[in-house]
Amino acid sequence: MDRVALVTGSGRGIGRCIALKFAAHGYIVILNDITADSVAQVHEEILKTGGSSIIAAANVADPGEVENMVEHIVSQQGRIDVLVNNAGISPKQDGMKVPIDRMSVTEWQQVVNVNLNGAFYCARFVLPHMKKQRYGRIINMSSIAGQKYIDVSGAHYITTKTGINGLTRSLAGEMGQFGITTNSLAPGRIISDMMLAVPEEINWQILNSIPVREYGKPEDIAEAALFLASEDAGHINGAILPIDGGWTVT
């Protein structure tokens, strides 16, 4: 049986890498982003390498769109085995975070709606199908910013990633009895558009705080996601896994 994996925010960066990794290991990958154009290139990459993928455009911050997307996937594929809640944003101003006292209500709400509410909506509408299957893997994308204060991250981002950890624990506690595990990945400084939006000198300062003295790669996150989605990870539930080169221990 081919497992079906829904990966949100899979048009670029970590999401793209996770989608490619899953496709290379035989998953039918549902590519989600806010528009079909955003994931079209990833879709072509997967098809060219003999993988299987389907585009499912939807705004994860809109519960109606998420519900429609999930129902359409299940009607076409019959199941959703893995949900990777990867979609997320971290707005910057000239490469720097916006301090709390200058942050607009609109920006706060936008980040909360995408990063935290979006993960809840996706889990909420996928869960009835996973419970019926008595099988599921939910992998939430947290951040080490959900575990310690990170000076380059805005309050909205830190708050949502802390919330993701709470959502992960709640899902793990409530849904484990149905064969559904939920875990979080907590990346540190990963080479991505989000990281490159920060001034180079700040990234260099952070690099000197990372014990392994290297930035992480999207592939590091994709490998961990692949393992947590596997049968071998069936007894891992409620974990929040830092992938940060040891940054959180400093």
Secondary structure as GFF3:
##gff-version 3
##sequence-region A 1 250
A	DSSP	beta_strand	4	7	.	.	.	ID=ss1
A	DSSP	alpha_helix	13	24	.	.	.	ID=ss2
A	DSSP	beta_strand	28	31	.	.	.	ID=ss3
A	DSSP	alpha_helix	36	48	.	.	.	ID=ss4
A	DSSP	beta_strand	52	55	.	.	.	ID=ss5
A	DSSP	alpha_helix	63	77	.	.	.	ID=ss6
A	DSSP	beta_strand	82	85	.	.	.	ID=ss7
A	DSSP	three_ten_helix	100	102	.	.	.	ID=ss8
A	DSSP	alpha_helix	105	111	.	.	.	ID=ss9
A	DSSP	pi_helix	112	117	.	.	.	ID=ss10
A	DSSP	alpha_helix	118	133	.	.	.	ID=ss11
A	DSSP	beta_strand	136	141	.	.	.	ID=ss12
A	DSSP	three_ten_helix	144	146	.	.	.	ID=ss13
A	DSSP	alpha_helix	155	175	.	.	.	ID=ss14
A	DSSP	three_ten_helix	176	178	.	.	.	ID=ss15
A	DSSP	beta_strand	180	187	.	.	.	ID=ss16
A	DSSP	alpha_helix	193	196	.	.	.	ID=ss17
A	DSSP	alpha_helix	200	207	.	.	.	ID=ss18
A	DSSP	alpha_helix	218	228	.	.	.	ID=ss19
A	DSSP	three_ten_helix	231	233	.	.	.	ID=ss20
A	DSSP	beta_strand	240	243	.	.	.	ID=ss21
A	DSSP	three_ten_helix	247	249	.	.	.	ID=ss22
###
